[in-house]
Amino acid sequence: MDSQEEKKIIEEIMDQRRLSYSIEILDVQGDKYTVRNNFGSTMIYVKKGDNFFLEGELD
């Protein structure tokens, strides 16, 4: 994934989820994006259609 594509995905997640902190993508596996926020927490977002969900929200 190039830096422009990564930046676009980060912006999409931040806009949709209305995050008040920054994130960076650590790993991509298909539609699963492992990200770390500026507090050091790691979470997994899953893209379904045009939306991003936390992995736990889909259980």
N, C-alpha and C positions, 0 to 999 in steps of 0.2 A: 504494500500500500504506500503510495507516495504521500508527501507531506500535505499537498493540497486536498487530497481525498480525505486524509485523516482530519484535517482542520474542518472540512465540511461536515463530517460525521459528528465531531465534537460540538460544533455549533448547532446541529440539528437536535442532539440530545439535550444540550443546555437550554435551547428555546422551548422544546416540547415539555421538558421536565421542570422548567423554571428554576434551575439550580442557581444558588447564590454563591457557589464556589467553583473553582476551576477543576478540570479533569484532564487526564491524559490517557490515551489508549495504550494498554500494555500488550494485549493479544486479541486476535480476531480469529474465530473459528466459525465459518459460515455466517449465520445471522446473530452470533453471540459475540458481544464486545466486552472484554474485561477491561475495566477502567480503574484508575486510582485518582482519588480527589486530593486536593492540596492539604488535607488533614492526615493523609496516609492510609485512609480506608480504601479497600478494594471491593468492587461490586461488579456484577455482570448484568449488562443490558441485552435484551433480545429484541431484534427488530421484527415486528409483525406488520406487514403492509407498509404503511408510512409512519407507524408509531413505534416508539421505544418503550419497553416495559422492563422493570427489574425482574430478574429471573424468578424470584419468590412470588411475584404477583401473578404468575401464570400457573402456579400449582393448584 
